[in-house]
Amino acid sequence: MDVSNDHELPSADEDMEIRAVSAERLTFFGDAVVAIALTLLALELPVPEGSTNSEMWHSATSHRESYLAFMISFVVIAAHWRAHHRVFRHVTATNSRLTSYTMYWLLTLVITPFATDVIGGHGAFQSRFVFYAAVQCAACLLFILMVREIPREGLARPGTPPEIFSRSIRRIGMVALGFLISIPVSLVTHWAYVCWIVVPLADSVIDTRKGRRAPQGSED
């Protein structure tokens, strides 16, 4: 007795097409969530109040911590999106681990507007600062796990230079290091914010100088 199977397995070409569509949808979903996170940042900005120019200016300056936190968070989320864009334009397939890492990474970005409100508040500076820095460290760690998963599982387009992934891991790793170092520094001074800029910037300068020396070394 012959029993026909209505659920035939997809061919190799169909499977590749399905995996490619899944990767594309995951990328678009990530872009949408990042856009939402940036929008939430702006919605949380306090509006200056006052009936005179002097009152408006005084009200605006009283919210300077919130405006500074907004600018920092905007730059942080934008940096994550740029790094995500540089990597995922080479991704042609996905798997359950990459999807899970991406969801958790997006969660940290969605939490960032809330963390921005926290760090922009008054009092208990160390607690607010540590919470914000911890959220960003988690975001960087999850992004590194995402990037490592791609070449390890062959999810990128064939012929993609491995330097793309290693360079992205290094860049985000240095950003994470800046946030990590700032945590103990915040226990000593409110200038711990500087670590978020100095550490990645120093790595960028060193990387640029190495890039300039590389052609000279190849000519010898």
TAJO-V670610 format. One record per pair of residues at least 6 apart in sequence whose ideal C-beta (glycine too) atoms are under 7 Angstrom apart, sorted by sequence separation. I is the first residue (numbers start at 1). J is the second residue. D is the distance in whole Angstrom. If there is no record, write none. Layout:
i: (I | I)
j: (J | J)
d: (D | D)
This chain:
i: (50 | 150 | 186 | 121 | 185 | 10 | 48 | 50 | 50 | 119 | 49 | 118 | 119 | 182 | 185 | 48 | 151 | 48 | 118 | 119 | 182 | 118 | 151 | 181 | 182 | 48 | 150 | 115 | 46 | 115 | 178 | 179 | 147 | 178 | 181 | 46 | 115 | 45 | 147 | 148 | 178 | 147 | 177 | 178 | 112 | 111 | 45 | 144 | 174 | 175 | 174 | 108 | 144 | 41 | 80 | 143 | 144 | 174 | 108 | 109 | 108 | 41 | 77 | 140 | 41 | 105 | 108 | 77 | 140 | 141 | 38 | 76 | 140 | 105 | 104 | 105 | 38 | 73 | 137 | 37 | 101 | 105 | 137 | 34 | 73 | 136 | 137 | 101 | 102 | 101 | 70 | 133 | 34 | 69 | 98 | 101 | 133 | 69 | 133 | 69 | 98 | 97 | 98 | 130 | 30 | 66 | 65 | 130 | 98 | 129 | 95 | 80 | 91 | 76 | 83 | 87 | 95 | 126 | 27 | 94 | 126 | 93 | 80 | 87 | 92 | 129 | 27 | 91 | 92 | 91 | 92 | 125 | 90 | 90 | 23 | 26 | 23 | 44 | 23 | 90 | 23 | 20 | 22 | 30 | 37 | 41 | 44 | 20 | 26 | 33 | 37 | 40 | 44 | 19 | 90 | 19 | 34 | 37 | 41 | 26 | 30 | 33 | 37 | 33 | 87 | 86 | 87 | 87 | 86 | 83 | 83 | 83 | 79)
j: (56 | 156 | 192 | 128 | 192 | 18 | 56 | 58 | 59 | 128 | 59 | 128 | 129 | 192 | 195 | 59 | 162 | 60 | 131 | 132 | 195 | 132 | 165 | 195 | 196 | 63 | 165 | 131 | 63 | 132 | 195 | 196 | 165 | 196 | 199 | 66 | 135 | 66 | 168 | 169 | 199 | 169 | 199 | 200 | 135 | 135 | 70 | 169 | 199 | 200 | 200 | 135 | 172 | 70 | 109 | 172 | 173 | 203 | 138 | 139 | 139 | 73 | 109 | 172 | 74 | 139 | 142 | 112 | 175 | 176 | 74 | 112 | 176 | 142 | 142 | 143 | 77 | 112 | 176 | 77 | 142 | 146 | 179 | 77 | 116 | 179 | 180 | 145 | 146 | 146 | 116 | 179 | 81 | 116 | 146 | 149 | 182 | 119 | 183 | 120 | 149 | 149 | 150 | 183 | 84 | 120 | 120 | 186 | 155 | 186 | 153 | 139 | 150 | 136 | 143 | 147 | 155 | 186 | 88 | 155 | 187 | 155 | 143 | 150 | 155 | 192 | 91 | 155 | 156 | 156 | 157 | 190 | 156 | 157 | 91 | 94 | 92 | 113 | 93 | 160 | 94 | 92 | 94 | 102 | 109 | 113 | 116 | 93 | 99 | 106 | 110 | 113 | 117 | 93 | 164 | 94 | 109 | 112 | 116 | 102 | 106 | 109 | 113 | 110 | 164 | 164 | 165 | 168 | 168 | 168 | 171 | 172 | 175)
d: (4 | 5 | 4 | 6 | 4 | 7 | 5 | 7 | 5 | 5 | 5 | 5 | 6 | 4 | 6 | 4 | 6 | 4 | 6 | 4 | 4 | 6 | 5 | 5 | 6 | 7 | 6 | 6 | 5 | 5 | 5 | 6 | 5 | 5 | 6 | 5 | 5 | 7 | 5 | 7 | 3 | 5 | 5 | 5 | 6 | 6 | 6 | 5 | 6 | 5 | 5 | 6 | 6 | 6 | 6 | 5 | 6 | 4 | 5 | 6 | 4 | 6 | 6 | 5 | 6 | 6 | 6 | 6 | 6 | 6 | 7 | 7 | 3 | 4 | 5 | 6 | 6 | 5 | 5 | 6 | 6 | 6 | 5 | 6 | 4 | 5 | 6 | 5 | 6 | 4 | 6 | 4 | 5 | 5 | 6 | 6 | 5 | 5 | 5 | 4 | 5 | 6 | 7 | 5 | 6 | 4 | 5 | 6 | 6 | 4 | 6 | 6 | 6 | 6 | 7 | 6 | 7 | 5 | 5 | 6 | 6 | 5 | 7 | 7 | 7 | 6 | 7 | 6 | 7 | 6 | 5 | 6 | 5 | 5 | 5 | 5 | 6 | 6 | 5 | 4 | 5 | 5 | 5 | 6 | 5 | 5 | 7 | 6 | 6 | 5 | 5 | 4 | 6 | 4 | 6 | 7 | 6 | 6 | 6 | 6 | 6 | 7 | 6 | 7 | 7 | 7 | 7 | 5 | 6 | 6 | 6 | 6 | 7)
